[in-house]
């Protein structure tokens, strides 16, 4: 026996492998789907995405959208056609409890919208990242770093990266697609 799979068994094996690959790397939402889902998942924040005016000497085929909310969470969405390149949501520090709660709601909504996760999975991931970044910024303060910050990253299948950064002046969530 040579170890090469052929015939009906090969078809079953190929189907299993393609199914496993599909489960391992869910596709990142396109920009239109992300925008619609974000508006739905963060409905309390009244999300609005408008074309941004970008003045630059560098040529780019990317479209940039400004994110505004009624909850003092701002951000940008960068796309190439319908391809999701990058999303960033941010708030200024120091922040009152309401703004922080709105930011944390935006984190979960954005992760759900980009990756198609359910609320529980997105919430758990955001909770873990938030706990880590709070620990890291506390350690930065304790060490007396010149630049006080805490940062954590998650790398998801398909080349998608999630980053959460806290400093004394702002907080930011960044989602980067494989081509961002």
Buried (B, 14 or more C-beta within 10 A) or exposed (E): EEEEEEEEEEEEEEEEEEEEEEEEBBEBBBBEBBBEBBBEBBEEBEBEBEEEEEEEEEEEEEBBBBBBBEBBBBBBBBBBEEBBBBBBBBBEEEBEEEBBEBBBBBBBBBBBBBBBBEEEBBBEBBEEBBEBBBEBBEEBEEEEEEEBBBBBBBEBEEEBBBBBBBBEEBBBBBBBBBEB
